[in-house]
């Protein structure tokens, strides 16, 4: 039986994806709804955008499938690795939008009196509201469901803060998370210039960069500095999770989406380090905790699910 929070969260997920997926299907079918210029129509039929629309539809449907599985009794039998993979992907894509874009939009409106971003000349304002509003709702809904699921299935894993991983993983994490974090903060504060992710010049977009960078740095530091209480244990795990997934997914996003899929060499280099480094670091921290639970605790099988 679902509790009230789970029912509301599941409803949020469905509400979030329905209009967005419908719009993408209409565009793939040849509709020009929401488009305001000939250049926007032309870009809509480009290979890059068509492929992107197909991928996003698949991701939206996967998000609904994940949300449904998280609320079903049989969901506890889903392999833990698959839950980590899908939950991590959703977190890395949606958390910076939910947190960074929300704060950034408020800041931009206060400073400039406008929410205009690159691409608004091609699309009607309601499209941006529908797309990013949907992302925000989806992020909230999945966050509630994933957190409840993790507490129900793997409470033992979270009972103590994450520990520093083995040396090679800590080095891999430093190479992946620290350059990505520093570069994202630099590009967010000073602008992407000629080296950063092109097309992310306005305050709302740069706030996403700053937040992504801060999360990446916090993700690396989490296992190194947090100690003691259960409450802080949960916070440390959340920061590590957010940091690693954000660096992994946002690095890919910067390569694929910034400036119409034409990344700068600097973005390519930082992203090439961030994706494997953040994954190796996060998985090594988790593996270390599972190994720590193994001797005589009887909790390893439960933790693995």
Backbone as a ProteinNet text record, in pm:
[ID]
protein_1_A
[PRIMARY]
XXXXXXXXXXXXXXXXXXXXXXXXXXXXXXXXXXXXXXXXXXXXXXXXXXXXXXXXXXXXXXXXXXXXXXXXXXXXXXXXXXXXXXXXXXXXXXXXXXXXXXXXXXXXXXXXXXXXXXXXXXXXXXXXXXXXXXXXXXXXXXXXXXXXXXXXXXXXXXXXXXXXXXXXXXXXXXXXXXXXXXXXXXXXXXXXXXXXXXXXXXXXXXXXXXXXXXXXXXXXXXXXXXXXXXXXXXXXXXXXXXXXXXXXXXXXXXXXXXXXXXXXXXXXXXXXXXXXXXXXXXXXXXXXXXXXXXXXXXXXXXXXX
[TERTIARY]
84.7	0	88.8	60.6	139.7	95.8	193.8	158.2	122.8	79.3	30.4	140.7	259.6	370.6	403	400.5	428.4	320.3	195.7	86.9	99.5	126.9	141.2	261.9	373.6	495.2	474.1	406.3	378.6	290	192.2	106.1	186.7	279.2	363.3	444.2	497.3	576.3	491.2	370.6	283.1	242.2	205.7	167.2	284.1	403.8	521.9	555.1	544.9	592.7	487.6	360.5	255.8	258.7	253.8	255.1	385.4	497.8	628	640.8	603.4	611.3	515.8	397.1	300.9	356.8	420.3	479.4	587.7	673	780.7	724.3	619	556.5	496.4	432.7	376.3	485.7	598.4	708.8	763.8	776.8	825.2	726.5	598.8	496.1	484.7	563.2	563.6	495	437.5	371.1	473.9	430.8	516.6	460.7	378.6	318.7	428.7	413.6	510.4	629.8	644.1	756.7	717.5	812.3	779.6	859.7	953	1035.4	1066.1	1101.5	1137.6	1264.3	1357.1	1481	1452.7	1355.6	1318.4	1257.2	1174.5	1115.1	1223	1317.4	1425.6	1510.6	1540.2	1621.8	1547.8	1414.7	1334.4	1350.6	1375.4	1386.8	1531	1624.7	1764.3	1783.5	1884	1910.6	1935.9	2011	2044.7	1920.6	1828.4	1708.7	1612.5	1596.4	1508.6	1557.9	1688.9	1745.1	1727.2	1748.8	1730.5	1587.6	1490.7	1350.6	1316.6	1369	1344.9	1404.8	1528	1595.4	1520.4	1475.9	1406.8	1272.7	1204.2	1079.1	1107.6	1211.6	1249.2	1284.3	1357.8	1396	1273.7	1179.4	1058.7	978.7	966	893.9	969.4	1102.7	1182.9	1162.9	1146.9	1124	992.1	888	759.4	774.1	846.3	868.9	944.9	1044.9	1120.9	1031.5	953.1	864.3	765.4	711.1	615.3	684.2	804	875.7	908.8	939.7	977	861.1	739.3	622.2	558.3	612	553	630.3	561.4	632.4	741	712.7	812.6	933.3	920.5	1030.9	1151.7	1129.1	1240.7	1325.2	1270.3	1347	1423.2	1406.1	1482.3	1629.5	1720.3	1863.5	1907.9	1985.2	2028.7	2106.8	2187.8	2266.4	2179.6	2066.6	1976.2	1910.7	1874.2	1815.9	1916.2	2042.1	2146.5	2167.5	2169.9	2191.7	2079.6	1954.5	1841	1822.5	1833.3	1818.5	1929.5	2051.3	2162.7	2146.4	2099.7	2076.3	1971.8	1863.1	1757.2	1807.3	1884.2	1934.9	2029.5	2124.9	2223.1	2163.9	2056	1992.1	1899.3	1825.7	1716.9	1755.2	1846	1878.5	1931.7	2025.5	2072.3	1962.7	1868.3	1757.1	1663.5	1627.4	1534.5	1591.6	1718.6	1779.2	1837.8	1923.8	1995.2	1908.3	1823.3	1741.9	1634.3	1583.7	1483.6	1543.6	1657.4	1724.8	1772.1	1828.8	1880.8	1773.3	1655.8	1547.1	1501.9	1496	1459.5	1563.8	1691.6	1798.8	1795.1	1776	1774.7	1658.1	1541.6	1425.2	1447.7	1510.4	1535.6	1638.2	1739.4	1848.2	1814	1755.2	1732.3	1586.1	1495.6	1354	1304	1383.1	1346.6	1396.1	1325.3	1367.2	1417.1	1450.3	1490.3	1620.4	1623.5	1744.2	1760.9	1876.7	1900.7	1797	1737.7	1636.7	1495.8	1476.6	1342.4	1284.5	1371.9	1321.4	1257.3	1295.9	1242.3	1121.6	1107.9	1001.5	912.5	785.1	692.3	727.2	705	739.5	674.6	552.5	485.3	558.7	635.7	712.2	818.3	888	989.4	926.1	810.8	743.2	701	651.2	606.4	724	831.5	945.8	1015.6	1056.8	1134.6	1047.5	922.1	830.8	808.3	797	782.3	904.2	1022.9	1146.1	1149.5	1107.8	1110.1	1014	892.9	796.5	847.5	905.7	959	1070.5	1155.4	1263	1211.6	1110.3	1053.6	991.1	910.5	842.7	940.3	1040.8	1137.7	1223.2	1256.3	1337.3	1266	1136.4	1059.1	1054	1027.6	1013.5	1145.3	1252.9	1383.5	1429.1	1412.1	1456.7	1378.7	1246.8	1167	1208	1232.5	1273.2	1407.5	1502.9	1636.2	1628.4	1550.4	1536.4	1470.9	1375.9	1307.9	1397.7	1478.7	1555.1	1697.8	1760	1902.7	1932.7	1847	1869.2	2002.7	2043.8	2169.1	2289.5	2284	2394.9	2413.1	2302.9	2307.3	2324.8	2340.2	2341.1	2468.3	2575.6	2698.5	2741.2	2816.7	2857.8	2945.2	2947	3036.2	3182	3262	3403.5	3485.9	3606.8	3693.5	3720.9	3721.3	3747.4	3896	3931.1	4071.8	4142.6	4275.6	4353	4331.1	4333.5	4320.1	4185.2	4079.7	3946.8	3937.9	4003.5	4005	4075.6	4184.5	4256.2	4169.9	4104.2	4015.1	3903.4	3849	3744	3794	3914.4	3971.5	3992.4	4041.4	4064.2	3933.4	3827.7	3700	3616.1	3606.2	3513.5	3571.4	3698.8	3755.1	3770.7	3827.7	3832.3	3693.9	3601.2	3464.7	3402.7	3418.9	3361.6	3420.4	3553.8	3619.6	3584.8	3586.6	3556.8	3412.1	3320.3	3179.1	3154	3216.4	3201.2	3262.2	3378.7	3445.2	3358.3	3310	3225.6	3093.8	3041	2916.1	2930.1	3038.8	3057.8	3103.6	3194.9	3253.8	3199.3	3117.1	3065.5	3149.3	3090.3	3164	3276.8	3267.6	3372.9	3392.8	3519.3	3548.7	3578.2	3593.3	3635.2	3522.5	3421.9	3317.8	3204.7	3099.2	2983.2	2909.9	2921.5	2865.2	2712.4	2655.3	2509.7	2454.3	2540.6	2494.3	2541.8	2498.1	2548	2459.4	2329.7	2239.9	2248.6	2195.7	2211.8	2152.9	2034.6	1971.5	2056.4	2113.3	2196.2	2329	2384.7	2513.3	2496.6	2378	2352.2	2352.7	2299.7	2304.7	2449.7	2536.1	2677.2	2741.5	2714.8	2772.6	2725.2	2595.7	2542.6	2601.2	2612.8	2671.4	2813.5	2889.4	3026.1	3033	2948.3	2946.7	2908.7	2811.5	2771	2884.3	2956.8	3068.7	3175.8	3208.9	3309	3258.9	3131.8	3074.7	3071.1	3045.6	3042.3	3176.9	3284.6	3417.6	3454.4	3415	3451	3369	3244.9	3154.6	3216.4	3270.7	3328.2	3455.4	3515.4	3642.4	3625.9	3512.2	3501.9	3384.7	3284.5	3165.9	3185	3124.9	3136.3	3007.1	2994.4	2908.3	2760.9	2670.9	2529.6	2458	2343.8	2263.2	2215.7	2173.1	2126.4	2238.3	2356.7	2468.3	2509.6	2489.4	2517.8	2432.5	2305.4	2216.5	2258.1	2291.1	2333.3	2459.4	2553.4	2677.9	2653.6	2567.8	2535.2	2463.4	2372.1	2300.1	2396.2	2488.9	2585.4	2675.8	2721.6	2806.8	2731	2607.4	2522.1	2496.4	2456.7	2429.2	2554.4	2667.1	2789.6	2835.6	2837.8	2885.6	2790.9	2661	2566.6	2560.2	2569.3	2567.2	2688.6	2807.3	2927.5	2920.2	2871.9	2864.7	2767.4	2649.1	2545.2	2556.6	2590.4	2600.5	2722.2	2827.6	2941.4	2899.9	2820.3	2769	2674	2588.7	2494	2565.1	2672.5	2748	2807.5	2849.3	2905.8	2798.1	2683.6	2580.3	2494.1	2470.6	2371.3	2429	2540.6	2592	2632.3	2582.3	2613.6	2582.9	2464.2	2416.1	2509.9	2560.6	2641.5	2780.5	2833.9	2970	3052.8	3096.2	3166.7	3307.5	3356.3	3493.8	3590.3	3717.5	3814.4	3822.6	3808.6	3815.3	3697.9	3578.5	3461.9	3478.7	3531	3553.8	3651.7	3758.5	3858.7	3801.2	3734.7	3677.3	3573.6	3492.3	3387.5	3446.3	3553.8	3618.1	3674.4	3713.6	3760.8	3645.1	3541.1	3433.2	3348.9	3317.1	3227	3286	3403.7	3457.3	3501.5	3559.2	3608.6	3499.5	3387.4	3277.3	3212.6	3199.1	3138.5	3226.9	3357.9	3449	3451.7	3451.7	3457.4	3331.8	3215	3090.1	3070.7	3098.4	3079.5	3179.3	3300	3398.8	3358.6	3303	3253.9	3143.4	3050.4	2940.8	2992.6	3082.6	3139.2	3212.2	3283.9	3353.3	3257.6	3145.2	3045.9	2986.6	2957.8	2903.7	3004.9	3130.4	3234.1	3247.7	3229.9	3239	3128.7	3014.9	2901.8	2912.3	2999.4	3000.5	3041.7	3151.4	3200.2	3103.6	3033.8	2951.6	2828.4	2800.8	2686.9	2556.2	2563.4	2440.9	2361.2	2419.3	2343.2	2379.2	2484.1	2530.1	2425	2362.6	2262.8	2147	2105.6	1996	2035.6	2160	2205.3	2210.3	2252	2257.7	2119.5	2017.9	1883.5	1867.1
-119.2	0	124.9	215.9	337.4	438.1	509.2	617.5	741.3	844.4	963.3	1028.7	1037.4	1100.5	1024.9	892.2	812.2	829.5	834.9	853.9	988.9	1092.6	1226.1	1229.7	1169.3	1170	1095.7	981.1	905.8	986.2	1055.1	1140.5	1253.8	1312.9	1419.8	1370.8	1250.6	1195.5	1183.2	1128.8	1111.2	1246.1	1339.5	1473.6	1542.6	1521.3	1588.7	1542.7	1413.1	1361	1366.3	1371.1	1360.1	1474.9	1602.1	1709.3	1713.1	1692.8	1699	1588.9	1466.8	1355.2	1376.5	1427	1455.1	1556.5	1661.2	1762.7	1701.9	1619	1556.2	1464.6	1389.9	1301.7	1384	1495.6	1583.3	1636.6	1674.3	1724.8	1615.6	1495.1	1385.2	1352.7	1379.4	1353.4	1465.4	1571.9	1679.4	1806.3	1808.9	1929.2	2037.9	2162.4	2277	2355.1	2290.9	2357.1	2407	2531.6	2590.4	2655.4	2641.4	2700.2	2836.8	2931	3067.6	3116.7	3038.3	3087.4	2975.6	3016.1	2919.2	2843.2	2912	2845.6	2739.2	2767.1	2668.8	2545.4	2565.3	2452.4	2370.4	2438.8	2369.2	2288.1	2347.3	2276.4	2156.5	2168.7	2059.9	1931.3	1946.5	1829.6	1785.9	1848.1	1805.8	1671.7	1598.6	1466.1	1473.8	1576.1	1590.8	1608.3	1693.5	1721.2	1602.7	1540.2	1422.9	1312.7	1286	1183.8	1223.6	1352.2	1399.3	1383.4	1409.6	1394	1248	1157.5	1014.9	971.4	1013.9	975.9	1029.7	1155.5	1212.9	1144.8	1102.4	1028.5	897.2	827.8	702.3	726.8	834.5	865.8	899.9	973	1006.8	881.5	790.5	666.1	580.3	581.8	508.3	565.6	698.1	761.1	713.3	701.5	650.7	505.5	425.5	286.3	273.9	358	357.1	395.1	501	545.4	435.5	367.5	258.9	145.3	107.4	-1.9	32.5	158.5	199.2	189.4	182.3	178.5	40.8	-57.8	-191.2	-287.6	-384.7	-484.4	-558	-588.1	-658.9	-570.4	-439.2	-349.7	-376.8	-436.7	-469.4	-584.1	-656.2	-766.3	-723.2	-599.1	-548	-543.4	-590.5	-587.2	-449	-445.2	-317.3	-233.2	-298.8	-225.5	-149.9	-210	-143	-22	-34.6	78.6	192.7	159.5	261.7	330	251.8	307.5	402.6	358.1	441.8	560.3	534.3	643.8	746	698.7	790.5	876	813.5	890.2	997.7	962.3	1060.5	1173.1	1138.1	1240.2	1336.2	1280.9	1365.3	1458.3	1415.5	1500.2	1603.8	1564.9	1649.3	1738.5	1692.6	1771.8	1910.9	1925.7	2060.7	2149.9	2090.4	2169.1	2210.9	2114.4	2143.3	2248.8	2235.4	2327	2450.6	2429.2	2540.9	2630.8	2570.4	2652.3	2728.6	2668.8	2738.5	2863.4	2845.8	2960	3059	3006.1	3092.1	3175.5	3119.1	3193.9	3309.5	3283.5	3390.3	3501.4	3464	3563.2	3641.6	3572	3640	3736.6	3694.5	3782.3	3905.6	3886.6	3999.5	4096	4042.7	4126.8	4190.8	4113.8	4163	4190.3	4138.9	4155.8	4067.6	3968.1	3880.9	3740	3642	3503.1	3449.9	3541.9	3500.8	3420.4	3311.3	3232.6	3207.8	3155.2	3123.8	3022	3047	2958.6	3010	3110.5	3162.1	3231.2	3276.3	3337.8	3234	3108.4	3001.4	2932.5	2939.7	2867.2	2962.9	2927.3	3005.8	2992.9	3097.5	3091.8	2976.1	2938.7	2830.6	2697.7	2681.8	2558.4	2546	2656.2	2654.2	2625.7	2688.2	2665.8	2519.6	2462.3	2323.5	2228.8	2251.4	2160.9	2165.6	2285.3	2293.9	2281.4	2324	2297.8	2149.1	2077.8	1932.8	1865.6	1911.4	1856.2	1875	1993.5	2021.9	1928.5	1912.7	1823.1	1679.3	1638.7	1503.5	1482	1583.1	1572.5	1557.5	1635	1626.1	1488.7	1444.9	1316	1200.2	1195.4	1086.6	1093.8	1214.3	1227.9	1166.3	1194.8	1139.2	986.8	934.9	790.4	717	771	705.9	705.5	817.8	825.6	728.3	720.7	627.3	483.2	454.1	319.2	282.3	373.4	347.7	324.7	406.2	388.7	254.9	212.6	85.6	-34.1	-24.7	-140.7	-144.3	-26.4	-23	69.5	70.8	158	128.2	1.4	-34.2	28.8	43.9	104.5	249.5	318.2	460.6	489.7	386.1	408.2	476.4	471.8	544.4	622.6	730.1	810.4	730.4	768.1	701.9	723.3	618.8	626.2	657.2	710.8	731.4	599.7	598.5	474.9	442.9	334.8	299.7	411.2	413.9	526.9	550.7	444.2	464.4	524	484.7	539.9	684.5	717.1	856	945.6	893.9	970.1	985	876.3	883	983.4	981.8	1077.2	1220	1241.3	1376.4	1424.9	1337.4	1375.5	1402.5	1333	1351.9	1463.8	1469.4	1561.8	1701.7	1709.5	1841.3	1930.5	1883.8	1969.8	2008.5	1912.3	1944.1	2047.6	2028.3	2123.3	2261.3	2269.4	2399.9	2469.1	2394.4	2453.5	2501.5	2422.7	2461	2587.4	2597	2717.6	2837.7	2820	2929.1	2977.1	2883.1	2920.9	2980.9	2933.6	2987.5	3129.1	3155.8	3288.4	3391.7	3353.8	3448.5	3436.9	3335.8	3314.1	3211.2	3139.5	3033.4	3084.3	3210.5	3264.3	3179	3162.1	3081.8	2937	2905	2770.4	2685.2	2748.4	2673.7	2628.6	2573	2526.7	2644.2	2654.7	2768.9	2768.1	2886.7	2897.9	2897.6	2909.1	2912.2	3041.2	3153.9	3284.1	3354.8	3323.4	3400.4	3349.6	3429.7	3401.9	3266.5	3233.5	3107.2	2987.9	2992	2881.3	2875.9	2992	2994.4	2949.8	2971.6	2922.4	2770	2709.1	2562.9	2515.6	2586.7	2550.4	2560.7	2672	2690.3	2580.2	2552.1	2450.1	2313.2	2282.6	2154.5	2142.4	2253	2251.2	2232.4	2302.7	2290.2	2148.7	2089.2	1953.4	1855.2	1874.5	1785.3	1791.9	1913.5	1927.7	1865.6	1887.5	1830	1678	1625.4	1480.8	1417.1	1484.4	1430.4	1443.1	1554.3	1579.1	1496	1461.3	1393.3	1275.7	1176.5	1060.7	1094.6	1208.8	1243.6	1321.4	1389.8	1481.9	1455.6	1377.4	1361.7	1248.8	1263.4	1164.8	1164.3	1060.3	1053.7	1029.5	1125.3	1098.3	1045.9	980.9	926	1037.4	1150.2	1260.3	1308.7	1325.9	1366.4	1255.5	1132.4	1020.1	1029.3	1053.1	1066.1	1183.2	1295.2	1412.3	1383.4	1310.9	1278.7	1188.1	1090.1	1000.7	1076.5	1166.1	1244	1332.6	1399.3	1485.2	1405	1290.1	1206	1159.7	1118.3	1073.3	1186.9	1302.2	1416.5	1458.6	1463.6	1508.5	1416.7	1286.7	1191.2	1182.6	1177.5	1165.9	1294.6	1409.1	1536.2	1548.5	1519.3	1528.7	1433	1311.5	1212.6	1254.9	1298.5	1327.4	1466.5	1565.3	1700.4	1715.9	1639.4	1644	1595.4	1490.1	1440.4	1541.8	1601.3	1700.6	1819.3	1865.7	1978.5	1945.2	1822.3	1781.1	1773	1715.3	1688.3	1809.6	1896.7	2001.6	2141.1	2170.9	2306.9	2344.2	2460.3	2513.2	2411.5	2352	2261	2142.3	2087.9	1967.9	1990.1	2112	2140.9	2187.1	2095.3	2133.9	2183.3	2267.5	2315.7	2205.8	2213	2113.1	2107.4	2222.6	2225.3	2149.1	2167.3	2094.7	1944.8	1908.5	1767	1704.6	1775.9	1723.3	1705.6	1809.3	1801.5	1689.9	1677	1574.6	1434.6	1420.5	1289.7	1240.3	1331.1	1294.5	1274.4	1357.8	1358.5	1231.9	1182.7	1068	943.7	896.3	776.4	803.6	921.7	950.4	952	1017.3	1025.4	889.1	809.8	676.5	584.1	583.9	498.5	537.7	666.1	714.3	673.9	706.2	675.9	527.1	446.2	301.5	241.2	296.1	245.9	277.2	396.4	430.9	334.4	306.4	214.9	72.9	28.8	-105	-118.8	-13.7	-17.4	-31.4	36.3	26.1	-114.2	-174.6	-309.7	-408.8	-391.2	-478.7	-460.1	-336.8	-306.6	-376.3	-394.8	-456.9	-609.2	-666	-810.2	-891.5	-859.8	-952	-967.1	-1078.5	-1112.4	-1028.8	-934.7	-845.8	-904.8	-991.1	-1046.9	-948.5	-830.7	-727.5	-717.7	-787.8	-768.7	-811.8	-925.8	-972.9	-876.8	-822.8	-725.5	-599.9	-552.2	-430.8	-447.3	-565.2	-587.8	-603.8	-635.6	-654.4	-790.6
0	0	0	-92.5	-103.3	2.7	57.6	147.2	64.8	133.1	62.8	-20.4	36.1	-35.9	-164.6	-159.1	-278.3	-384.3	-341.6	-438.9	-509.1	-431.3	-490.4	-583	-540.3	-621.4	-752.4	-747.9	-870.1	-964.4	-909.1	-990.6	-1054	-978.4	-1032.3	-1152.4	-1143.1	-1252.7	-1378.8	-1365.6	-1481.2	-1539.5	-1452	-1496.8	-1566.2	-1516.2	-1570.6	-1711	-1736.8	-1865.4	-1976.1	-1941.4	-2044.3	-2144.8	-2104.6	-2205.3	-2285.1	-2218.1	-2284.6	-2389.6	-2352.2	-2446.9	-2563.1	-2535.1	-2641.5	-2740.5	-2690.6	-2777.8	-2865.4	-2808.6	-2885.8	-2994.6	-2962.8	-3062.1	-3176.2	-3142.1	-3244.3	-3336.4	-3280.4	-3362.5	-3454.2	-3401.6	-3485	-3597.1	-3572.3	-3673.1	-3776.2	-3759.8	-3858.4	-3814.3	-3694.5	-3646.5	-3615.9	-3629.7	-3595.8	-3476.4	-3395.7	-3280.9	-3187.9	-3143.3	-3052.5	-3119.1	-3250.3	-3322.1	-3377.6	-3375.2	-3414.9	-3535	-3586	-3695.9	-3794.5	-3916.1	-4019	-3981.5	-3917	-3875.8	-3770	-3683.9	-3583.2	-3645.6	-3747.6	-3819	-3888	-3952.6	-4021.9	-3924.3	-3809.8	-3710.8	-3653.9	-3644	-3589.8	-3670.3	-3801.4	-3888.8	-3910.8	-3841.1	-3852.5	-3783.1	-3826.9	-3769.8	-3620.5	-3577.3	-3435.8	-3351.1	-3395.4	-3315.9	-3319.5	-3436.8	-3445.4	-3352.6	-3357	-3268.8	-3122.5	-3092.6	-2956	-2908.2	-2995.3	-2957.5	-2929.2	-3011.3	-2988.7	-2855.5	-2831	-2706.4	-2584.9	-2592.2	-2476	-2451.2	-2556.9	-2537.7	-2464.5	-2508.2	-2442	-2295.2	-2268.1	-2130.7	-2044.8	-2102.4	-2027.3	-1993	-2089.9	-2063	-1962	-1970.4	-1872.4	-1732.8	-1723.3	-1593	-1532.5	-1616.5	-1567.9	-1522.8	-1603.7	-1565.8	-1434.8	-1416.8	-1291.9	-1175.1	-1191.8	-1083.7	-1045.7	-1144.4	-1118.1	-1041.9	-1087.4	-1021.4	-876.6	-850	-714.9	-616.6	-668.1	-581	-573.1	-645.9	-648.5	-557.4	-497.7	-415.8	-494.3	-621.3	-701.1	-732.4	-709.8	-736	-647.5	-531.4	-442.1	-495.9	-596.4	-655.7	-780.5	-821.6	-935.5	-896.9	-984.3	-948.8	-904.4	-795.9	-740.6	-839	-923.3	-1022.2	-1120.2	-1159.5	-1252.7	-1187	-1059.5	-987.9	-978	-946	-936.2	-1070.9	-1178.2	-1312.4	-1352.1	-1337.4	-1378.1	-1283.2	-1154.3	-1057.7	-1070.5	-1097.4	-1116.3	-1240.5	-1349	-1470.7	-1450.9	-1383.5	-1358.4	-1269.3	-1167.5	-1075.3	-1146.2	-1221.5	-1288	-1391.1	-1455.5	-1555.6	-1493.4	-1390.1	-1340.4	-1222.5	-1136	-1016.4	-1050.6	-1146.3	-1178.8	-1235.5	-1307.6	-1361.3	-1248	-1164.3	-1054.9	-960.4	-925	-828.8	-896.3	-995.5	-1057	-1141.2	-1224.9	-1314	-1237.5	-1130.1	-1049.4	-986.4	-918.5	-855.5	-961.5	-1071.1	-1176.5	-1243.3	-1262.4	-1324.9	-1236.2	-1105	-1011.5	-1015.9	-1014.6	-1020	-1150.8	-1260.7	-1390.2	-1400.8	-1352.9	-1357.1	-1269.5	-1154.2	-1064.8	-1122.7	-1191.3	-1241.9	-1375.5	-1466.1	-1603.2	-1634.6	-1551	-1579.4	-1691.3	-1733.2	-1844.4	-1817.2	-1871.4	-1861.6	-1995.6	-2085.5	-2219.8	-2216.6	-2293.4	-2314.2	-2463.4	-2500	-2641	-2689	-2802.8	-2858.3	-2842.2	-2758.6	-2737.1	-2860.3	-2950.6	-3072.9	-3164	-3147.6	-3231.3	-3170	-3038	-2969.2	-2891.1	-2881.4	-2801.7	-2654.1	-2574.9	-2432.1	-2358.2	-2398.2	-2326.9	-2341	-2449.9	-2467.7	-2359.5	-2330.7	-2226.3	-2090.5	-2064.8	-1937.6	-1924.4	-2032.7	-2030.1	-2010.6	-2086	-2082.2	-1946.6	-1904.1	-1781.5	-1656.6	-1666.5	-1556.6	-1538.2	-1651	-1644.3	-1585.7	-1624.7	-1568.2	-1416.6	-1371.3	-1228	-1153	-1204.6	-1140.8	-1141.4	-1254.5	-1264.5	-1162.5	-1147.7	-1050.5	-908.6	-872.6	-738	-715.1	-811.9	-797.2	-783.6	-871	-865	-738.4	-694.3	-573.2	-453.2	-440.9	-329.6	-338.2	-458	-474.2	-455.9	-512.4	-499.7	-354.5	-285.2	-146.4	-58.4	-77	1.2	-27.8	-154.6	-194.7	-131.1	-138.4	-82.1	68.3	138.3	282.9	317.3	235.5	261.3	232.1	127.8	82.2	135.7	150.5	183.5	301.4	399.9	515.8	582.3	584	647.9	581.4	450.4	377	419.2	448	479	627.5	708.9	853.4	902.9	825.1	857.5	734.5	751.4	635.8	539.7	412.6	317.7	355.2	336.3	369.9	245.1	262.3	146.2	75.4	-57.1	-130	-133.4	-200	-217.1	-294.2	-282.5	-333.9	-482.2	-562.3	-706.7	-742.7	-669.1	-695.9	-651.2	-539.3	-494.2	-595.2	-654	-757	-882.2	-923.3	-1039.9	-1016	-893.7	-861.1	-864	-812.9	-814	-956.8	-1044.4	-1183.6	-1257.2	-1216.6	-1284.1	-1226.9	-1093.8	-1028.9	-1009.4	-973.5	-942.4	-1066.3	-1177.2	-1296.7	-1346.3	-1346.1	-1390.3	-1297.8	-1166.2	-1071.4	-1085.6	-1092.9	-1103.6	-1234.9	-1344.9	-1475.4	-1482.2	-1428.6	-1433.3	-1351.8	-1234.2	-1152.2	-1224.5	-1282.7	-1355.6	-1472.1	-1553.4	-1667.9	-1621.6	-1508.8	-1459.2	-1406.7	-1336.7	-1277.7	-1381.2	-1468.1	-1562.4	-1703.5	-1727.5	-1861.9	-1934.6	-2029.6	-2098.5	-2187	-2231.4	-2316.7	-2440.5	-2481.1	-2599.7	-2564.7	-2435.3	-2396.4	-2340.9	-2280.1	-2210.6	-2301	-2241.2	-2318	-2382.6	-2513.2	-2584.4	-2577.7	-2580.3	-2574.9	-2433.8	-2332.5	-2193.7	-2128.4	-2185.6	-2143.1	-2041.4	-2037.9	-1951.2	-1807.7	-1715.2	-1572.7	-1533.8	-1585.1	-1545.7	-1586.8	-1707	-1754	-1678.7	-1651.6	-1580.2	-1435.3	-1378.1	-1243.1	-1241	-1346.9	-1357.7	-1360.3	-1433.3	-1437	-1299	-1229.7	-1096	-1001.1	-1002.5	-913.1	-946.5	-1075.7	-1115.4	-1063.8	-1073.6	-1023.4	-872.9	-800	-653.9	-610.8	-679.1	-646	-672.1	-783.6	-814.8	-706.2	-662.3	-555.5	-424.9	-392.4	-270.4	-278.1	-399	-416	-388.1	-428.2	-401.8	-253.7	-193.1	-53.9	44.7	6.3	98.7	172.8	102.6	172.5	250.7	224.1	287.6	417.1	434.9	548.7	641.7	598.6	683.1	782.7	901	1007.1	1091.7	1172.8	1290.8	1266.5	1286.2	1311.2	1188.7	1214.8	1105.3	1012.8	1070.6	987.3	894.6	950.8	867.3	771.5	813.4	724.6	599.6	616.5	501.6	412.9	475.7	397.7	318.7	380.5	311.7	192.7	208.5	96.8	-14.4	23.1	-77.9	-156.2	-85	-153.7	-246.5	-199.9	-284.2	-407.1	-388	-498.2	-597.2	-546	-633.2	-709.6	-639.6	-704.3	-815.1	-787.4	-887.6	-1007.2	-981.5	-1093	-1174.7	-1107.7	-1180.7	-1271.8	-1220	-1302.3	-1420.7	-1396.9	-1504.7	-1614.3	-1575.7	-1674.6	-1733.4	-1651.8	-1705.1	-1796.1	-1773.5	-1865.2	-2003.3	-2007.7	-2135.8	-2198.3	-2115.8	-2165.7	-2227.6	-2165.5	-2219.7	-2355.6	-2374.7	-2503.4	-2611.1	-2575.2	-2675.1	-2708.9	-2611.8	-2631.1	-2646.3	-2580.9	-2585.5	-2727.7	-2771.4	-2904.3	-3014	-3008.9	-3112.2	-3134	-3025.7	-3037	-3091.2	-3081.5	-3126.4	-3006.4	-2919.3	-2796.9	-2825.5	-2738.1	-2748.9	-2701.6	-2738.7	-2690.5	-2538.7	-2472.5	-2326.7	-2264.8	-2321.2	-2271.4	-2294.3	-2410	-2438.9	-2339.6	-2308.9	-2216.8	-2076.7	-2027.3	-1892.4	-1885.3	-1988.9	-1991	-2000.3	-2079.5	-2093.7	-1960.8	-1874.2	-1740.7	-1643.4	-1655.6	-1556.7	-1560.2	-1677.9	-1686.3	-1620.9	-1662.5	-1595.4	-1451.9	-1427	-1292.8	-1189	-1220.1	-1123.6	-1102.2	-1209.4	-1196.3	-1112.4	-1140.9	-1065.1	-917.4	-891.9	-753.5	-676.9	-733.9	-665.2	-643.5	-745.2	-732	-634.1	-629.8	-535.2	-390.4	-367.3	-233.5	-192.2	-283.9	-253.5	-231	-315.5	-301.1	-166.7	-128.1	-0.3	116.8	109.7	217.7	223.4	109	106.8	164.1	130	183.4	334.2	380.6	523.6	601.4	538.9	605.3	607.8	525.9	507	629	698.8	803.1	920.5	923.8	1038.6	1060.1	970.3	995.3	947.8	847.1	791.2	709.8	681.3	610.5	462.3	420.6	282.9	182.4	208.4	112.8	104.9	219.4	219.7	144.4	166.4	101.3	-48.8	-93.2	-237.2	-298	-216.7	-265.6	-328.6
[MASK]
+++++++++++++++++++++++++++++++++++++++++++++++++++++++++++++++++++++++++++++++++++++++++++++++++++++++++++++++++++++++++++++++++++++++++++++++++++++++++++++++++++++++++++++++++++++++++++++++++++++++++++++++++++++++++++++++++++++++++++++++++++++++++++++++++++++++++++++++++++++++++++++++++++++++++++++++++

